[in-house]
C-alpha cells in the first residue's frame, strides 16, 4: 500500500466489513483505525451495551494479527496480564519456566480497564510505552505491532477506578460512544434477535499492509504554521487556569500531528489542513486535561473546554 488511493480503497472496504457486524458507531471505528495506523493505543468510554467490546473484537477479526482479551476485575493481578514463572520438574531437575500472559499479542483488548485496581492498570505502562515487559531482571520485547484497545464504563458509575494520569496519557485517543439513533436501534434489534447468523469475517489487514500504512502516515507533510497552531492549542491548555487546572503534555502535540496526518490520509488528501487538526482535537485532548474547580462548578465538560481552546 504505497498510495493514498490504495489506502482509501482498503479502509473503505474495512469500514464496510465492520458494518456487517456493528450498527452505527462509524466515528468510533474511524478513530480506532486512525490510532492503529499511527501505531497508538485507544481508550473507548461509554455506557454498557453500546458495542464497545463488539467494535474492538470485530476490528481485530479483520486484522491478520494475534489477538487476546483481558477482562478487568477488582481481583486481577499484574501477573495475570504479564505472565509468571512456573516451577517444573524436567529430567529430575526443577526449573522455572516463564508462562506468557495475554499481553503477548499484537492486539490486546482490555475490557473494562477501570474495573481493575490501579496496581494492575499500571502494569500496562511499560508495555504501552516501551513495547516491552520486565520480569525480575529479564526484559522481554513484545512482538510488533502492539496495540492496546481498552474499554471503560463512565467514571460516574460505581465500582470503577480512575486510570492513573501517566497511563491515560499513553492513549492517543479517548473515544466516546453514543447511543444509536432510532433507525440504528431498530436495525440492531432486527440483526440480533432474528434467526439469521451474523457473517464470519476473515482477515483483511495483513501485517505488511499495516506497516506500509504507518510509514505512509508519517510521510504526510504538515506546514509550519499548522505545527505552530497545534502547539498554541496545547499551550493554551496550560495557561487557561480559570478552566483547566492541569494542561496537556507535549505528548498531546505529537498525538495531534500524527492523528491529523492519518485523518488527512483517510480523507484522501496529501497534506494536513486545519480541519484535520480540529477533527481529532477532542479525542486527543479530552483525557489529557484536568478541569479547574471553577469549570466543574459551572458544569463544563472536557469537550466544551477544548472547543473554547479551538475558538
C-alpha positions as CSV (number, residue, x, y, z in Angstrom):
1,X,0.0,0.0,0.0
2,X,2.0,2.9,-1.3
3,X,-0.5,5.5,-2.4
4,X,-3.4,7.5,-0.8
5,X,-5.8,5.9,-3.3
6,X,-4.9,2.4,-2.2
7,X,-5.3,3.4,1.5
8,X,-8.7,4.9,0.8
9,X,-9.9,1.8,-1.1
10,X,-8.7,-0.5,1.6
11,X,-10.2,1.5,4.5
12,X,-13.5,1.8,2.7
13,X,-13.6,-2.0,2.4
14,X,-12.6,-2.3,6.1
15,X,-15.4,0.0,7.3
16,X,-17.9,-1.9,5.1
17,X,-16.9,-5.2,6.6
18,X,-17.1,-3.8,10.2
19,X,-20.6,-2.5,9.3
20,X,-21.8,-6.1,8.7
21,X,-21.5,-6.7,12.4
22,X,-21.5,-3.3,14.2
23,X,-24.5,-1.0,13.6
24,X,-23.6,2.7,13.6
25,X,-20.5,3.8,15.7
26,X,-18.9,4.9,12.4
27,X,-16.9,7.7,14.2
28,X,-15.7,5.3,16.8
29,X,-14.4,2.8,14.2
30,X,-12.7,5.6,12.2
31,X,-10.9,6.8,15.3
32,X,-9.8,3.3,16.2
33,X,-8.4,2.9,12.7
34,X,-6.6,6.2,12.9
35,X,-4.9,5.1,16.2
36,X,-3.9,1.8,14.7
37,X,-2.3,3.3,11.6
38,X,-0.4,5.8,13.7
39,X,0.9,2.9,16.0
40,X,-1.0,4.0,19.1
41,X,-3.5,2.9,21.7
42,X,-7.1,3.7,22.2
43,X,-9.3,4.2,25.2
44,X,-13.1,3.8,24.5
45,X,-15.6,5.1,27.0
46,X,-19.3,4.6,27.1
47,X,-22.2,3.2,29.0
48,X,-22.8,-0.6,28.9
49,X,-24.4,-2.1,25.8
50,X,-23.0,0.4,23.3
51,X,-20.9,-2.1,21.3
52,X,-17.5,-1.0,22.7
53,X,-16.3,-4.6,23.0
54,X,-18.0,-5.7,19.9
55,X,-16.4,-3.0,17.8
56,X,-12.9,-3.9,19.1
57,X,-13.4,-7.6,18.5
58,X,-14.8,-7.1,15.0
59,X,-11.9,-4.9,14.0
60,X,-9.5,-7.4,15.5
61,X,-11.1,-10.2,13.4
62,X,-10.3,-8.2,10.3
63,X,-6.6,-8.0,11.2
64,X,-4.3,-10.9,10.5
65,X,-2.7,-10.5,13.9
66,X,-2.6,-12.3,17.2
67,X,-5.5,-11.2,19.4
68,X,-6.0,-11.6,23.2
69,X,-8.6,-10.3,25.6
70,X,-8.2,-9.3,29.3
71,X,-11.3,-8.8,31.4
72,X,-10.9,-6.1,34.0
73,X,-11.9,-7.2,37.5
74,X,-11.0,-6.0,41.0
75,X,-9.1,-9.1,41.7
76,X,-7.0,-9.0,38.5
77,X,-3.3,-9.1,39.4
78,X,-0.3,-7.8,37.3
79,X,0.9,-11.4,36.8
80,X,-2.4,-12.2,35.2
81,X,-1.6,-9.8,32.5
82,X,2.2,-10.1,32.1
83,X,2.7,-13.7,32.9
84,X,4.5,-15.7,35.6
85,X,7.3,-18.2,36.2
86,X,6.1,-21.7,36.9
87,X,8.2,-24.3,38.7
88,X,8.5,-27.5,36.6
89,X,10.4,-30.7,37.0
90,X,12.4,-31.9,34.0
91,X,14.8,-34.9,33.9
92,X,14.8,-35.0,37.6
93,X,15.6,-31.3,37.9
94,X,13.4,-28.4,39.0
95,X,13.5,-25.3,36.9
96,X,11.4,-22.2,36.3
97,X,9.5,-21.8,33.0
98,X,8.0,-18.5,32.0
99,X,4.3,-18.7,31.1
100,X,3.5,-15.6,28.9
101,X,0.3,-13.7,29.8
102,X,-2.2,-12.2,27.4
103,X,-0.1,-9.1,27.0
104,X,2.0,-11.2,24.5
105,X,-0.3,-10.4,21.5
106,X,-0.5,-7.9,18.7
107,X,-3.9,-6.6,19.6
108,X,-4.9,-6.6,23.2
109,X,-8.5,-5.9,24.2
110,X,-8.6,-4.8,27.9
111,X,-12.3,-4.8,28.6
112,X,-13.5,-2.6,31.4
113,X,-10.0,-1.4,32.3
114,X,-11.2,0.9,35.0
115,X,-12.6,-2.1,37.0
116,X,-9.1,-3.2,37.6
117,X,-7.2,-1.8,40.6
118,X,-4.6,0.9,39.9
119,X,-1.7,-1.5,40.6
120,X,-2.9,-3.8,37.7
121,X,-3.6,-0.8,35.4
122,X,-0.1,0.4,36.0
123,X,1.3,-3.0,34.9
124,X,0.5,-1.9,31.4
125,X,2.6,1.2,31.4
126,X,5.9,-0.3,30.3
127,X,4.2,-2.4,27.7
128,X,2.3,0.5,26.2
129,X,5.2,2.9,26.1
130,X,8.3,0.8,25.7
131,X,6.7,-2.2,23.9
132,X,8.4,-4.5,26.4
133,X,7.9,-6.0,29.8
134,X,10.3,-6.6,32.7
135,X,10.1,-9.7,35.0
136,X,12.7,-9.6,37.7
137,X,16.0,-9.0,35.9
138,X,14.7,-10.1,32.5
139,X,13.4,-7.7,29.8
140,X,11.3,-9.2,27.0
141,X,10.5,-7.3,23.9
142,X,6.9,-7.5,22.6
143,X,6.2,-8.6,19.0
144,X,5.3,-5.7,16.7
145,X,2.8,-4.3,16.0
146,X,1.4,-3.9,19.5
147,X,-1.9,-2.1,20.4
148,X,-4.0,-1.8,23.5
149,X,-7.6,-1.2,22.8
150,X,-9.2,-0.6,26.2
151,X,-12.8,0.0,27.1
152,X,-14.2,1.6,30.2
153,X,-17.6,2.5,31.7
154,X,-18.2,6.1,32.7
155,X,-16.4,7.1,35.9
156,X,-19.7,8.2,37.5
157,X,-20.8,4.6,37.9
158,X,-20.0,2.6,41.0
159,X,-17.2,0.0,41.3
160,X,-14.7,1.7,39.0
161,X,-11.2,3.3,39.5
162,X,-9.7,6.3,37.9
163,X,-6.9,5.5,35.4
164,X,-3.5,6.8,36.5
165,X,-2.7,10.0,34.7
166,X,0.6,8.6,33.4
167,X,-1.3,5.7,31.9
168,X,-4.2,7.6,30.3
169,X,-1.6,9.9,28.6
170,X,-0.3,6.8,26.8
171,X,-3.6,6.5,24.9
172,X,-3.6,8.5,21.7
173,X,-7.4,8.8,21.8
174,X,-10.2,8.7,24.3
175,X,-13.2,7.8,22.2
176,X,-16.7,8.3,23.5
177,X,-19.5,6.0,22.2
178,X,-23.0,7.5,21.8
179,X,-26.4,5.9,21.9
180,X,-27.7,4.7,18.5
181,X,-30.3,6.6,16.5
182,X,-33.9,5.3,16.4
183,X,-33.3,3.7,12.9
184,X,-30.0,2.2,14.1
185,X,-31.6,0.7,17.2
186,X,-34.3,-0.9,15.0
187,X,-31.6,-2.4,12.9
188,X,-29.8,-3.7,16.0
189,X,-33.0,-5.4,17.1
190,X,-33.5,-7.0,13.7
191,X,-29.9,-8.1,13.4
192,X,-29.5,-9.7,16.8
193,X,-33.0,-11.1,17.6
194,X,-33.8,-12.9,14.3
195,X,-32.6,-16.3,13.2
196,X,-30.0,-15.2,10.6
197,X,-26.4,-15.8,11.6
198,X,-24.0,-12.9,11.6
199,X,-21.4,-13.2,8.8
200,X,-18.0,-14.6,9.8
201,X,-15.3,-12.1,8.9
202,X,-11.9,-13.2,7.7
203,X,-8.5,-11.4,8.0
204,X,-8.3,-8.4,5.7
205,X,-5.5,-6.3,7.1
206,X,-2.1,-8.1,6.9
207,X,1.0,-7.1,8.9
208,X,2.9,-5.8,5.9
209,X,-0.2,-3.7,4.9
210,X,-0.3,-2.2,8.3
211,X,3.4,-1.3,8.4
212,X,3.1,0.3,4.9
213,X,0.2,2.4,6.1
214,X,2.1,3.5,9.2
215,X,5.0,4.6,7.0
216,X,2.7,6.5,4.6
217,X,1.1,8.4,7.5
218,X,4.4,9.8,8.7
219,X,5.2,10.9,5.2
220,X,2.2,13.2,5.0
221,X,3.6,16.8,5.1
222,X,2.5,19.4,7.7
223,X,3.0,23.1,7.2
224,X,5.0,25.0,9.8
225,X,2.0,27.3,10.6
226,X,-0.1,24.3,11.4
227,X,2.6,22.9,13.7
228,X,2.5,26.3,15.5
229,X,-1.3,26.1,15.6
230,X,-1.1,22.7,17.3
231,X,1.5,23.9,19.9
232,X,-0.7,27.0,20.5
233,X,-3.7,24.8,21.3
234,X,-1.7,22.6,23.7
235,X,0.0,25.6,25.3
236,X,-3.4,27.3,25.9
237,X,-4.5,24.2,27.8
238,X,-1.7,25.0,30.3
239,X,-2.4,28.8,30.5
240,X,-6.2,28.8,30.9
241,X,-6.1,28.4,34.7
242,X,-9.7,29.6,35.1
243,X,-10.8,26.5,33.1
244,X,-8.0,23.9,33.3
245,X,-6.1,23.0,36.4
246,X,-3.6,20.7,34.6
247,X,-2.9,21.1,30.9
248,X,-1.8,18.6,28.2
249,X,1.8,17.4,27.9
250,X,4.0,17.5,24.8
251,X,2.7,14.0,24.0
252,X,-0.6,15.7,23.1
253,X,1.2,17.8,20.5
254,X,2.8,14.7,19.0
255,X,-0.6,13.0,19.0
256,X,-2.4,15.9,17.4
257,X,0.1,16.0,14.5
258,X,0.1,12.2,13.9
259,X,-3.7,11.9,14.2
260,X,-4.2,14.8,11.8
261,X,-1.9,13.2,9.3
262,X,-3.9,9.9,9.5
263,X,-7.2,11.9,9.2
264,X,-5.9,13.6,6.1
265,X,-4.8,10.3,4.6
266,X,-8.2,8.7,5.2
267,X,-9.9,11.8,3.7
268,X,-7.9,11.4,0.5
269,X,-5.6,14.4,0.9
270,X,-1.8,14.5,0.5
271,X,-1.4,17.2,3.2
272,X,-2.7,18.2,6.6
273,X,-5.3,21.0,6.9
274,X,-6.6,22.9,9.9
275,X,-9.8,20.9,9.6
276,X,-7.9,17.7,10.2
277,X,-6.4,19.1,13.4
278,X,-9.8,20.3,14.7
279,X,-11.4,16.9,13.8
280,X,-9.0,15.0,16.1
281,X,-8.6,17.6,18.9
282,X,-11.4,16.3,21.1
283,X,-10.3,12.6,21.3
284,X,-6.6,13.6,21.6
285,X,-7.1,16.1,24.4
286,X,-10.1,15.1,26.5
287,X,-8.2,12.7,28.7
288,X,-5.1,14.8,29.0
289,X,-6.6,17.8,30.8
290,X,-7.9,18.2,34.4
291,X,-10.6,20.8,34.7
292,X,-10.5,23.5,37.3
293,X,-12.9,23.7,40.2
294,X,-14.5,26.8,38.6
295,X,-15.1,24.9,35.3
296,X,-16.7,22.0,37.2
297,X,-18.8,24.4,39.3
298,X,-20.2,25.8,36.0
299,X,-21.0,22.2,34.8
300,X,-18.5,22.4,32.0
301,X,-17.2,19.2,30.4
302,X,-13.8,18.5,28.8
303,X,-15.2,18.7,25.3
304,X,-16.8,22.1,25.9
305,X,-13.5,23.5,27.3
306,X,-11.5,22.1,24.3
307,X,-13.9,23.7,21.9
308,X,-13.2,27.0,23.7
309,X,-9.5,26.5,23.2
310,X,-10.0,25.9,19.5
311,X,-12.0,29.1,19.2
